[in-house]
Amino acid sequence: MAKAKQKRVLKKINKLWRTGKYWEWLRLVEQEGLVAAQAPQWQEAWQNLSRRALRLPNHLEEFWERLPKLKNIPDNPDIVFIRLLQDFLDDEAVRPEIGSLTGLSPAAQLLRDKILAWSWDSGQDKKIDRIIKVLVNQPEKVTGRTFTELNKLLKTAPLSESLQSLSKDINQIRKFNAKAAVIRNWVGLTDQELKMLDNRLDRVARSLTPALREVLLYPFIYQAVQLFERLVDREVFDELAHLAAVMPFIFSQAAGPQAEDIKNRCRQLAGEIGTEAEVDDYLKQALSQDLEAKIAVLGKVRLALRALNPSGKLIRRFYNLYERVMDEIGDRQGQLAPRERFDLMQVMDPLIYGDLDWLMDDPEALRFFLNRVLNSGCGGVLISTLALLTGERTANQPLKQKAWANLRNLPYPGDNELIRILDDFEQIIFPNVRLVKDLIELYPTEVGLRSLLFERLGAELKMFLLTSAMGLKFEKSASINQSLKKVLQQTVQKFKQDLAELEDYEEVMVLKDLAECFSEGYLTTQGYRALFQKVYNRLPSFDDLIFQIDRYFPDIRGIGHDFDELFLNMAAGDWLDKQEELLFQFILEHHDDLRNASLESIELVVDRFCHPEFMHPNGLNFFLQLGSCLEERVKNGEAAAMALQNRIINLLLEYRQIRATRRKSTR
């Protein structure tokens, strides 16, 4: 190659490398016959590409698309697995080969475990075929039991969680066409329930292949179509337009490609108000109308606000009308029988709760509005629980006392309902975690509630620390980073202050450890080391450290049935790898403790760390010493240690073989 051309090629190669265009870099290096000359970078490029492929679906598809265009492909375990994964998804019989792979990275192992969990019994084909025929030919007869039976037949397949979700959701959507709903022209679900149903179905749909999505969701679309056709026949276009806005996924599936045109036509037929000025005039006129007319206006304006990007002025006017309605309902409470008052509260509570979207960022405005709702007698479990938390946060004792009195007279709403409120208004709870104390004291006999609340707080804190660390990594501006660090530190400081009010509960320990070790407000290497040492010093044995340490790690391992979410969560995999490496380093520093550790905890260490990425000189020496330690325990009469010792020997031999193969491939 002429020197000038060689210089141009090397310049282009370096540019592709600097910009992270690894596929183009590999192709050019191969074309120019420079694979051997660029061996270290060649290996690193493949490592980066395989890591990306295992974390995001679009990168995985790109990997499969580009791989056949290259001739020189390394045979490291992750790349072999990615190639086999494509065969697996094409129904190739590669399960045994996937199961026999060793030396996979944590990300590949996680995905491999999900793949191998897919089980299939060909003898169940007829039963499955019968259920599929019901789904397609008799959608009106599909119930939760239908999906439950299908789930049992598929056993531990990745579809399991989707089918569990569908088995519950089909019973909800069947309310669309229940006898009472047809007679009363009623949907049967609140707006909030419709939103959640729509979101769940959308999420499940994205986890399915097109053909499977069409079959499994058909009963849901059938029920929705029955409802929509009934509303059209009765010319209830305002309700149809409202449903299209509240559950966009279900509406789009039912209406097909013309969904947007149909939605706009419904809005026109309903005489819906479309601009902010029109909404503003409509609200002004409503103030002088009677209660029934005001309630009807709220329904129309609610729909308009969701379609607009409303100004603060318009939102205030909307809530002013809402407060007028609450006052008038309150004035009529004395005319109602106790049963009628209870029924009114049951209807209004979820409806009002679903209309709080625009008050979430203003605790004072939210407090004022909730107080009016409670005074009106319309506040049920949802509103009263939120009012209890808001009253505590804003130090408003009258609001808190009203909410407390309401809740004492209402049945326990259930764990899921309370967690729903914490999820919907997490900005109220975090970092003001002392607020959960009121819920614990309100329901002292609910045994599982306390653990559930602390688990929720722990998950919030861990994800806050994780996402903060990721945000700092991706933010390139030094000044923005400094400002962000200050805010993060203040947030965790507030969290620590609130924990002081929860000292009496033993579950607070994990939260305290995390807040103290990561006081900067984000995950750090130093914080992990301090955390390991703190936990190690407190616990009576090394076994306890191994068994309990995962309680402190962010849960970023994905959702098994939804591959998009699985890969999305694995985008945080750098910290997954980092925390594992730091934990391994800590174990290396305390390896003598493993001499007296239980075989169960030693096996957990082997499962977790006996992989190529941990086989650096220190790690290799550690496992050799561990094997020797187990050999000594066998000699001392602990026969059960022999199986674990043999396993370590086999893993080390496999690693040696992999390493030899890699050396040959780079020559």
C-alpha positions as CSV (number, residue, x, y, z in Angstrom):
1,M,0.0,0.0,0.0
2,A,1.3,3.4,-1.0
3,K,2.3,5.5,2.0
4,A,-0.2,8.3,1.2
5,K,-3.0,5.8,0.9
6,Q,-1.9,4.1,4.1
7,K,-1.9,7.4,5.9
8,R,-5.5,8.2,4.7
9,V,-6.7,4.8,5.7
10,L,-5.2,5.0,9.2
11,K,-6.7,8.5,9.6
12,K,-10.1,7.2,8.7
13,I,-9.7,4.2,11.0
14,N,-8.8,6.4,13.9
15,K,-11.7,8.7,13.2
16,L,-14.2,5.9,13.2
17,W,-12.7,4.6,16.4
18,R,-12.9,8.0,18.2
19,T,-16.5,8.5,17.1
20,G,-17.5,5.0,18.3
21,K,-18.6,3.8,14.9
22,Y,-17.4,0.2,15.6
23,W,-19.2,-1.6,12.8
24,E,-17.7,0.7,10.2
25,W,-14.4,0.4,12.0
26,L,-14.5,-3.4,11.9
27,R,-15.4,-3.4,8.2
28,L,-12.6,-1.1,7.2
29,V,-10.0,-2.9,9.3
30,E,-11.1,-6.2,7.7
31,Q,-11.0,-4.7,4.2
32,E,-7.5,-3.4,4.6
33,G,-6.2,-6.6,6.2
34,L,-5.3,-4.9,9.5
35,V,-7.2,-7.2,11.9
36,A,-3.9,-8.7,13.3
37,A,-2.3,-5.3,13.5
38,Q,-5.2,-3.8,15.4
39,A,-5.9,-6.9,17.6
40,P,-6.4,-5.2,21.0
41,Q,-8.8,-2.6,19.5
42,W,-10.5,-5.3,17.4
43,Q,-11.3,-7.3,20.6
44,E,-12.5,-4.1,22.4
45,A,-14.7,-3.2,19.4
46,W,-16.5,-6.5,19.5
47,Q,-16.8,-6.3,23.3
48,N,-18.5,-2.9,23.0
49,L,-20.8,-4.1,20.3
50,S,-21.8,-7.2,22.2
51,R,-22.4,-5.2,25.4
52,R,-24.7,-2.8,23.5
53,A,-26.5,-5.7,21.8
54,L,-27.3,-7.2,25.2
55,R,-28.8,-4.0,26.5
56,L,-30.9,-2.4,23.8
57,P,-33.2,-4.2,21.3
58,N,-32.3,-1.9,18.4
59,H,-28.6,-2.6,18.9
60,L,-29.3,-6.4,19.0
61,E,-31.2,-6.2,15.7
62,E,-28.3,-4.2,14.2
63,F,-25.9,-6.8,15.5
64,W,-27.8,-9.6,13.7
65,E,-28.1,-7.5,10.5
66,R,-24.4,-6.5,10.3
67,L,-22.7,-9.7,11.5
68,P,-23.0,-11.7,8.2
69,K,-21.2,-8.9,6.4
70,L,-18.0,-9.6,8.3
71,K,-15.6,-12.5,7.9
72,N,-13.5,-12.3,11.1
73,I,-15.7,-12.9,14.1
74,P,-14.4,-13.8,17.5
75,D,-15.8,-16.8,19.3
76,N,-16.0,-15.3,22.7
77,P,-19.1,-16.6,24.8
78,D,-21.2,-13.4,24.5
79,I,-21.0,-13.3,20.7
80,V,-21.7,-17.0,20.4
81,F,-24.7,-16.5,22.6
82,I,-26.0,-13.5,20.6
83,R,-25.8,-15.6,17.4
84,L,-27.5,-18.5,19.1
85,L,-30.2,-16.2,20.4
86,Q,-31.2,-15.3,16.8
87,D,-31.5,-19.0,16.0
88,F,-33.6,-19.5,19.2
89,L,-36.0,-16.8,18.2
90,D,-36.3,-18.4,14.8
91,D,-37.4,-21.6,16.6
92,E,-34.1,-23.4,16.0
93,A,-33.4,-26.3,18.5
94,V,-30.4,-24.6,20.1
95,R,-31.6,-24.7,23.7
96,P,-29.0,-27.3,24.8
97,E,-26.2,-25.3,23.2
98,I,-27.3,-22.1,24.9
99,G,-27.5,-23.9,28.2
100,S,-24.0,-25.3,27.9
101,L,-22.3,-21.9,27.3
102,T,-19.9,-20.8,30.0
103,G,-18.0,-17.6,30.6
104,L,-20.9,-15.3,29.8
105,S,-21.0,-11.7,31.1
106,P,-23.6,-10.9,33.8
107,A,-25.8,-9.2,31.2
108,A,-25.7,-12.3,28.9
109,Q,-26.2,-14.6,31.8
110,L,-29.4,-12.7,32.9
111,L,-30.8,-12.9,29.3
112,R,-29.8,-16.6,29.0
113,D,-31.6,-17.4,32.2
114,K,-34.8,-15.8,30.8
115,I,-34.4,-17.7,27.6
116,L,-33.9,-21.1,29.3
117,A,-36.9,-20.5,31.5
118,W,-39.0,-20.9,28.4
119,S,-40.4,-24.5,28.6
120,W,-42.5,-26.3,26.1
121,D,-44.4,-29.6,26.2
122,S,-45.6,-30.7,22.8
123,G,-48.3,-32.9,24.3
124,Q,-50.2,-29.7,25.3
125,D,-50.7,-28.6,21.7
126,K,-54.4,-29.7,21.5
127,K,-55.3,-27.9,24.7
128,I,-53.5,-24.7,23.6
129,D,-55.2,-24.9,20.2
130,R,-58.6,-25.1,21.9
131,I,-57.9,-22.0,23.9
132,I,-56.6,-20.1,20.8
133,K,-59.8,-20.9,19.0
134,V,-61.8,-19.5,21.9
135,L,-59.7,-16.3,21.9
136,V,-60.2,-15.8,18.1
137,N,-63.7,-17.2,17.5
138,Q,-65.5,-16.6,20.8
139,P,-63.9,-13.4,22.2
140,E,-67.1,-12.6,24.2
141,K,-66.6,-15.8,26.2
142,V,-63.0,-15.1,27.2
143,T,-62.5,-14.6,30.9
144,G,-59.6,-14.4,33.3
145,R,-59.7,-18.2,33.6
146,T,-59.0,-18.5,29.8
147,F,-55.6,-16.7,30.2
148,T,-54.9,-18.6,33.4
149,E,-55.3,-21.9,31.7
150,L,-53.1,-20.9,28.9
151,N,-50.5,-19.7,31.3
152,K,-50.5,-23.1,33.1
153,L,-50.0,-24.9,29.8
154,L,-47.1,-22.7,28.8
155,K,-45.7,-23.1,32.3
156,T,-42.6,-20.9,32.9
157,A,-42.5,-19.4,29.4
158,P,-41.5,-15.7,29.1
159,L,-45.2,-15.1,28.3
160,S,-46.2,-16.0,31.9
161,E,-46.2,-12.5,33.4
162,S,-48.1,-11.1,30.4
163,L,-50.7,-13.8,30.7
164,Q,-51.1,-13.1,34.4
165,S,-51.7,-9.5,33.6
166,L,-54.2,-10.2,30.9
167,S,-56.1,-12.6,33.1
168,K,-56.8,-9.7,35.5
169,D,-57.4,-7.1,32.8
170,I,-59.9,-9.1,30.8
171,N,-62.2,-9.2,33.8
172,Q,-62.0,-5.4,34.0
173,I,-62.7,-4.7,30.4
174,R,-65.6,-7.0,30.4
175,K,-67.3,-4.4,32.7
176,F,-67.7,-2.3,29.5
177,N,-70.5,-4.5,28.4
178,A,-71.9,-5.8,31.7
179,K,-75.7,-5.6,32.0
180,A,-75.6,-2.6,34.4
181,A,-73.2,-0.7,32.1
182,V,-75.4,-1.2,29.1
183,I,-78.6,-0.1,30.9
184,R,-77.0,3.0,32.5
185,N,-74.8,3.9,29.5
186,W,-71.9,3.5,31.9
187,V,-68.4,2.3,31.3
188,G,-68.0,0.6,34.6
189,L,-64.5,1.9,35.4
190,T,-63.1,5.2,36.6
191,D,-60.9,7.3,34.4
192,Q,-57.9,6.4,36.5
193,E,-58.7,2.7,36.2
194,L,-59.1,3.1,32.4
195,K,-55.7,4.9,32.1
196,M,-54.0,2.1,34.1
197,L,-55.7,-0.6,32.0
198,D,-54.7,1.2,28.8
199,N,-51.1,1.5,29.9
200,R,-50.9,-2.1,31.0
201,L,-52.3,-3.4,27.7
202,D,-50.0,-1.1,25.7
203,R,-47.0,-2.4,27.7
204,V,-48.0,-6.0,27.2
205,A,-48.6,-5.4,23.5
206,R,-45.0,-4.1,23.1
207,S,-43.6,-7.3,24.6
208,L,-45.4,-9.6,22.0
209,T,-44.7,-10.5,18.4
210,P,-47.3,-9.0,16.0
211,A,-49.1,-12.4,15.4
212,L,-49.3,-13.2,19.2
213,R,-50.4,-9.6,19.9
214,E,-53.3,-9.9,17.5
215,V,-54.5,-13.1,19.0
216,L,-54.1,-12.4,22.7
217,L,-55.5,-8.8,22.6
218,Y,-58.4,-9.6,20.3
219,P,-60.9,-10.3,23.2
220,F,-60.0,-6.8,24.6
221,I,-60.5,-5.1,21.3
222,Y,-63.8,-7.0,20.9
223,Q,-65.1,-5.7,24.2
224,A,-64.0,-2.1,23.4
225,V,-65.6,-2.2,19.9
226,Q,-68.9,-3.4,21.5
227,L,-68.8,-0.4,23.8
228,F,-67.9,2.1,21.1
229,E,-70.6,0.9,18.7
230,R,-73.2,1.2,21.5
231,L,-72.1,4.8,22.2
232,V,-72.3,5.6,18.5
233,D,-75.8,4.1,18.2
234,R,-77.0,6.2,21.1
235,E,-75.1,9.3,19.8
236,V,-73.2,9.7,23.0
237,F,-70.3,11.3,21.2
238,D,-68.9,13.3,24.1
239,E,-68.3,10.1,26.1
240,L,-66.8,8.4,23.1
241,A,-64.4,11.3,22.5
242,H,-63.6,11.2,26.3
243,L,-62.7,7.5,26.2
244,A,-60.5,8.1,23.1
245,A,-58.5,10.6,25.2
246,V,-58.4,8.5,28.4
247,M,-57.4,5.2,26.7
248,P,-55.6,6.0,23.5
249,F,-54.0,2.6,22.9
250,I,-57.3,0.6,23.2
251,F,-59.1,3.2,21.0
252,S,-56.4,3.1,18.4
253,Q,-56.5,-0.7,18.2
254,A,-60.3,-0.7,18.0
255,A,-60.6,2.1,15.4
256,G,-57.6,1.0,13.3
257,P,-55.8,3.4,10.9
258,Q,-58.7,5.9,11.0
259,A,-58.5,6.3,14.8
260,E,-57.4,10.0,14.7
261,D,-60.0,11.0,12.2
262,I,-62.8,9.2,14.1
263,K,-61.7,10.8,17.3
264,N,-61.8,14.3,15.8
265,R,-65.2,13.6,14.2
266,C,-66.5,12.5,17.7
267,R,-65.2,15.7,19.2
268,Q,-67.0,17.8,16.5
269,L,-70.3,15.9,16.9
270,A,-70.0,16.3,20.7
271,G,-69.7,20.1,20.2
272,E,-66.4,19.9,22.1
273,I,-64.6,23.0,23.0
274,G,-61.2,23.1,21.4
275,T,-59.2,26.3,22.1
276,E,-58.1,27.7,25.4
277,A,-60.2,30.8,24.9
278,E,-63.3,28.7,24.3
279,V,-62.6,26.7,27.5
280,D,-62.1,29.9,29.4
281,D,-65.4,31.3,28.3
282,Y,-67.2,28.0,28.9
283,L,-65.9,28.0,32.5
284,K,-67.0,31.6,33.1
285,Q,-70.5,30.9,31.9
286,A,-70.8,27.7,34.1
287,L,-70.3,29.7,37.3
288,S,-73.9,31.0,37.1
289,Q,-75.5,27.6,36.2
290,D,-77.0,25.0,38.5
291,L,-75.0,22.1,40.0
292,E,-75.9,19.5,37.4
293,A,-74.9,21.8,34.6
294,K,-71.6,22.6,36.4
295,I,-70.8,18.9,36.7
296,A,-71.5,18.4,33.0
297,V,-69.1,21.4,32.2
298,L,-66.4,19.8,34.3
299,G,-66.6,16.6,32.2
300,K,-66.3,18.5,28.9
301,V,-63.5,20.8,30.2
302,R,-61.6,17.8,31.6
303,L,-61.5,16.3,28.1
304,A,-60.4,19.6,26.6
305,L,-57.6,20.2,29.1
306,R,-56.1,16.8,28.3
307,A,-56.0,17.8,24.6
308,L,-54.5,21.2,25.3
309,N,-51.4,22.5,26.9
310,P,-53.3,24.6,29.4
311,S,-52.0,27.8,31.0
312,G,-51.8,28.2,34.7
313,K,-54.6,30.7,34.5
314,L,-56.9,28.2,32.8
315,I,-56.1,25.5,35.3
316,R,-56.9,27.8,38.2
317,R,-60.2,28.6,36.7
318,F,-61.0,24.9,36.2
319,Y,-60.3,24.3,39.9
320,N,-62.3,27.3,40.9
321,L,-65.3,25.8,39.2
322,Y,-64.5,22.4,40.8
323,E,-64.4,24.1,44.3
324,R,-67.8,25.7,43.6
325,V,-69.2,22.3,42.7
326,M,-67.7,20.8,45.9
327,D,-69.3,23.6,48.0
328,E,-72.7,23.0,46.5
329,I,-72.4,19.3,46.9
330,G,-71.5,19.9,50.6
331,D,-74.5,22.1,51.0
332,R,-76.8,19.2,49.8
333,Q,-75.2,16.6,52.1
334,G,-77.8,17.2,54.8
335,Q,-80.6,16.3,52.4
336,L,-79.1,12.9,51.7
337,A,-79.6,9.6,53.6
338,P,-76.4,8.0,55.0
339,R,-76.4,5.4,52.3
340,E,-76.8,8.0,49.6
341,R,-73.9,10.0,51.1
342,F,-71.7,6.9,51.0
343,D,-72.6,6.1,47.4
344,L,-71.9,9.7,46.4
345,M,-68.5,9.5,48.0
346,Q,-67.7,6.2,46.3
347,V,-68.5,7.7,42.9
348,M,-66.8,11.1,43.4
349,D,-63.6,9.9,45.2
350,P,-61.9,8.2,42.2
351,L,-63.2,10.8,39.7
352,I,-61.7,13.7,41.7
353,Y,-58.5,11.8,42.3
354,G,-58.1,11.4,38.5
355,D,-58.4,15.2,38.1
356,L,-55.5,16.1,40.3
357,D,-52.9,15.9,37.5
358,W,-52.4,19.6,37.3
359,L,-51.9,20.2,41.0
360,M,-49.1,17.7,41.6
361,D,-46.4,20.2,41.5
362,D,-48.0,22.7,43.8
363,P,-48.4,21.3,47.4
364,E,-50.1,24.4,48.7
365,A,-52.7,24.5,45.9
366,L,-53.2,20.7,46.3
367,R,-53.7,21.1,50.1
368,F,-56.3,23.9,49.6
369,F,-58.2,21.8,47.0
370,L,-58.2,18.6,49.1
371,N,-59.6,20.5,52.1
372,R,-62.6,21.7,50.0
373,V,-63.2,18.1,48.8
374,L,-63.1,16.7,52.3
375,N,-65.5,19.4,53.5
376,S,-67.9,18.5,50.7
377,G,-68.1,14.9,51.9
378,C,-66.7,13.6,48.5
379,G,-63.4,12.4,49.9
380,G,-63.1,8.6,50.1
381,V,-60.0,6.4,50.6
382,L,-58.0,7.9,47.7
383,I,-58.6,11.6,48.5
384,S,-58.4,11.1,52.3
385,T,-55.1,9.2,52.1
386,L,-53.6,11.8,49.8
387,A,-54.9,14.5,52.2
388,L,-53.3,12.8,55.2
389,L,-49.9,12.8,53.5
390,T,-50.3,16.3,52.2
391,G,-51.4,17.6,55.5
392,E,-48.4,16.1,57.2
393,R,-46.0,17.5,54.5
394,T,-47.5,21.0,54.6
395,A,-47.8,21.0,58.5
396,N,-51.5,21.5,58.2
397,Q,-53.0,19.8,61.2
398,P,-56.7,20.5,60.4
399,L,-56.4,18.8,57.0
400,K,-54.5,15.9,58.5
401,Q,-57.1,15.5,61.2
402,K,-60.1,15.5,58.8
403,A,-58.4,12.9,56.6
404,W,-57.5,10.8,59.6
405,A,-61.1,10.9,60.9
406,N,-62.4,9.9,57.4
407,L,-60.0,7.0,57.0
408,R,-60.8,5.6,60.5
409,N,-64.4,5.2,59.4
410,L,-63.5,3.5,56.1
411,P,-62.3,-0.1,55.5
412,Y,-58.6,-0.7,54.8
413,P,-58.2,0.0,51.0
414,G,-55.6,-2.7,50.4
415,D,-51.9,-2.7,49.9
416,N,-52.1,-2.1,46.1
417,E,-54.3,1.0,46.5
418,L,-51.9,2.6,49.0
419,I,-48.9,1.8,46.7
420,R,-50.8,3.3,43.8
421,I,-51.1,6.6,45.7
422,L,-47.4,6.5,46.5
423,D,-46.6,5.9,42.9
424,D,-48.9,8.6,41.6
425,F,-47.7,11.2,44.0
426,E,-44.1,10.1,44.6
427,Q,-42.9,13.7,44.5
428,I,-44.8,14.3,47.7
429,I,-43.3,11.2,49.5
430,F,-39.7,11.4,48.3
431,P,-37.6,12.6,50.1
432,N,-40.2,13.3,52.7
433,V,-40.3,9.7,53.9
434,R,-41.5,10.4,57.4
435,L,-45.0,10.7,55.8
436,V,-45.3,6.9,55.7
437,K,-45.3,6.8,59.5
438,D,-48.9,8.1,59.5
439,L,-50.0,5.1,57.3
440,I,-48.2,2.6,59.6
441,E,-49.9,4.1,62.7
442,L,-53.3,4.3,60.9
443,Y,-53.3,0.6,60.1
444,P,-51.3,-1.1,62.9
445,T,-52.9,-4.5,62.4
446,E,-51.9,-4.7,58.7
447,V,-48.9,-7.0,59.2
448,G,-47.5,-6.7,55.7
449,L,-48.0,-3.0,55.1
450,R,-44.9,-1.8,57.1
451,S,-42.5,-4.1,55.1
452,L,-44.2,-3.1,51.9
453,L,-43.8,0.6,52.6
454,F,-40.2,0.3,53.5
455,E,-39.4,-1.8,50.5
456,R,-41.0,0.9,48.4
457,L,-39.0,3.6,50.0
458,G,-35.8,1.5,49.5
459,A,-36.6,1.0,45.8
460,E,-37.2,4.8,45.4
461,L,-33.9,5.6,47.1
462,K,-31.9,3.1,45.2
463,M,-33.3,4.2,41.8
464,F,-32.7,7.8,42.8
465,L,-29.0,7.1,43.5
466,L,-28.7,5.1,40.3
467,T,-30.3,7.5,38.0
468,S,-28.4,10.4,39.6
469,A,-25.1,8.7,38.9
470,M,-26.2,8.0,35.3
471,G,-27.3,11.6,34.9
472,L,-23.9,13.0,36.1
473,K,-22.1,10.6,33.7
474,F,-24.1,11.8,30.7
475,E,-24.1,15.5,31.5
476,K,-21.0,17.1,29.9
477,S,-21.3,20.6,31.4
478,A,-19.1,21.0,34.5
479,S,-21.2,23.9,35.9
480,I,-24.5,22.0,35.5
481,N,-22.9,19.0,37.1
482,Q,-21.8,21.0,40.1
483,S,-25.3,22.5,40.5
484,L,-26.8,19.0,40.2
485,K,-24.5,17.6,42.8
486,K,-25.6,20.2,45.3
487,V,-29.3,19.4,44.7
488,L,-28.7,15.7,45.0
489,Q,-26.8,16.1,48.3
490,Q,-29.6,18.3,49.7
491,T,-32.2,15.7,48.7
492,V,-30.4,12.9,50.5
493,Q,-29.8,15.1,53.5
494,K,-33.5,15.7,53.7
495,F,-34.1,12.0,53.4
496,K,-31.7,11.3,56.3
497,Q,-33.5,13.9,58.5
498,D,-36.8,12.3,57.9
499,L,-35.4,8.8,58.7
500,A,-34.8,10.0,62.2
501,E,-38.6,9.9,62.8
502,L,-38.7,6.3,61.7
503,E,-35.9,5.1,64.0
504,D,-38.3,2.8,65.9
505,Y,-38.8,0.5,62.9
506,E,-36.1,-2.1,62.3
507,E,-36.8,-1.9,58.5
508,V,-35.2,1.5,58.4
509,M,-31.7,0.1,58.7
510,V,-31.2,-0.5,54.9
511,L,-32.4,3.1,54.2
512,K,-30.0,4.6,56.8
513,D,-27.0,2.6,55.5
514,L,-27.7,3.8,51.9
515,A,-28.3,7.4,52.9
516,E,-25.1,7.5,55.0
517,C,-22.8,5.7,52.5
518,F,-24.1,7.7,49.5
519,S,-24.5,11.0,51.2
520,E,-23.5,12.7,47.9
521,G,-26.8,11.7,46.4
522,Y,-25.5,9.3,43.8
523,L,-23.7,6.0,43.6
524,T,-19.9,6.1,44.0
525,T,-17.1,3.7,44.3
526,Q,-16.2,5.0,47.8
527,G,-19.8,4.7,48.8
528,Y,-20.0,1.0,47.8
529,R,-16.8,0.3,49.8
530,A,-18.2,2.1,52.8
531,L,-21.5,0.2,52.5
532,F,-19.8,-3.2,52.3
533,Q,-17.7,-2.4,55.3
534,K,-20.7,-1.1,57.3
535,V,-22.8,-4.2,56.6
536,Y,-19.8,-6.5,57.2
537,N,-19.0,-4.9,60.6
538,R,-22.6,-5.2,61.8
539,L,-23.4,-8.8,60.8
540,P,-22.3,-11.8,62.9
541,S,-20.9,-13.8,60.0
542,F,-19.6,-13.6,56.4
543,D,-22.6,-15.8,55.4
544,D,-25.0,-12.9,56.4
545,L,-23.1,-10.5,54.1
546,I,-23.5,-12.8,51.1
547,F,-27.1,-13.5,51.8
548,Q,-28.2,-9.9,52.5
549,I,-26.1,-7.7,50.3
550,D,-28.6,-7.7,47.4
551,R,-31.1,-5.8,49.6
552,Y,-28.8,-2.8,49.1
553,F,-28.4,-3.0,45.3
554,P,-30.7,-1.2,42.8
555,D,-33.0,-3.6,41.0
556,I,-32.0,-3.1,37.4
557,R,-32.4,-6.6,36.2
558,G,-35.3,-5.9,33.9
559,I,-38.8,-7.4,33.6
560,G,-38.8,-10.9,32.4
561,H,-41.8,-11.0,30.1
562,D,-41.2,-7.6,28.4
563,F,-38.0,-7.6,26.3
564,D,-38.1,-3.9,25.6
565,E,-38.2,-3.1,29.4
566,L,-35.6,-5.8,30.0
567,F,-33.1,-4.1,27.7
568,L,-34.1,-0.6,28.8
569,N,-33.3,-1.5,32.4
570,M,-30.1,-3.1,31.3
571,A,-29.0,0.2,29.9
572,A,-27.9,0.8,33.5
573,G,-25.7,-2.3,33.2
574,D,-22.5,-0.4,33.7
575,W,-23.4,0.1,37.3
576,L,-24.5,-3.5,37.6
577,D,-21.0,-4.5,36.4
578,K,-19.3,-2.0,38.7
579,Q,-21.1,-3.0,41.9
580,E,-20.3,-6.7,41.2
581,E,-16.6,-5.9,40.7
582,L,-16.5,-3.8,43.9
583,L,-18.2,-6.5,45.8
584,F,-15.8,-9.1,44.5
585,Q,-12.8,-6.9,45.5
586,F,-14.3,-6.7,49.0
587,I,-14.6,-10.5,49.2
588,L,-11.0,-10.8,48.0
589,E,-9.9,-8.6,50.8
590,H,-11.8,-10.9,53.3
591,H,-11.2,-14.2,51.6
592,D,-10.0,-15.8,54.9
593,D,-13.6,-15.6,56.2
594,L,-14.7,-18.1,53.6
595,R,-12.8,-20.8,55.3
596,N,-15.5,-21.1,57.9
597,A,-18.4,-20.0,55.7
598,S,-21.3,-22.3,54.9
599,L,-21.2,-24.3,51.7
600,E,-24.4,-22.4,50.6
601,S,-22.8,-19.0,50.8
602,I,-19.6,-20.3,49.1
603,E,-21.8,-21.7,46.3
604,L,-23.4,-18.3,45.9
605,V,-20.0,-16.7,45.6
606,V,-19.0,-19.2,42.9
607,D,-22.3,-18.7,41.0
608,R,-21.8,-14.9,41.1
609,F,-18.2,-14.5,40.4
610,C,-16.7,-17.6,38.7
611,H,-16.8,-16.0,35.3
612,P,-14.1,-14.8,32.9
613,E,-14.5,-11.0,33.7
614,F,-13.4,-11.8,37.3
615,M,-10.5,-14.1,36.3
616,H,-7.8,-11.5,36.6
617,P,-4.7,-12.6,38.5
618,N,-6.2,-11.8,41.9
619,G,-9.5,-13.5,41.1
620,L,-7.9,-16.6,39.6
621,N,-5.7,-16.9,42.7
622,F,-8.8,-16.5,44.9
623,F,-10.6,-19.4,43.3
624,L,-7.5,-21.6,43.4
625,Q,-7.3,-20.9,47.1
626,L,-11.0,-21.5,47.6
627,G,-10.6,-24.9,45.8
628,S,-7.8,-25.8,48.2
629,C,-9.8,-24.7,51.2
630,L,-12.7,-27.0,50.1
631,E,-10.2,-29.8,49.6
632,E,-9.1,-29.4,53.1
633,R,-12.7,-29.4,54.4
634,V,-13.3,-32.7,52.5
635,K,-10.2,-34.2,54.2
636,N,-11.7,-33.2,57.5
637,G,-14.8,-35.2,56.8
638,E,-17.1,-32.6,55.2
639,A,-18.0,-34.8,52.2
640,A,-20.6,-32.3,50.9
641,A,-17.7,-29.9,50.0
642,M,-16.4,-32.3,47.3
643,A,-19.1,-31.4,44.8
644,L,-18.5,-27.7,45.1
645,Q,-14.7,-28.3,44.9
646,N,-15.1,-30.3,41.6
647,R,-17.4,-27.6,40.2
648,I,-14.7,-24.9,40.8
649,I,-12.1,-27.1,39.2
650,N,-14.3,-27.7,36.1
651,L,-15.0,-23.9,35.8
652,L,-11.3,-23.1,36.0
653,L,-10.5,-25.7,33.3
654,E,-13.3,-24.2,31.1
655,Y,-11.8,-20.8,31.6
656,R,-8.4,-22.0,30.7
657,Q,-9.8,-23.5,27.5
658,I,-11.6,-20.3,26.6
659,R,-8.5,-18.3,27.2
660,A,-6.4,-20.6,24.9
661,T,-9.0,-20.3,22.2
662,R,-9.0,-16.5,22.4
663,R,-5.2,-16.5,22.0
664,K,-5.4,-18.6,18.9
665,S,-8.1,-16.4,17.4
666,T,-5.9,-13.3,17.8
667,R,-2.8,-14.7,16.1
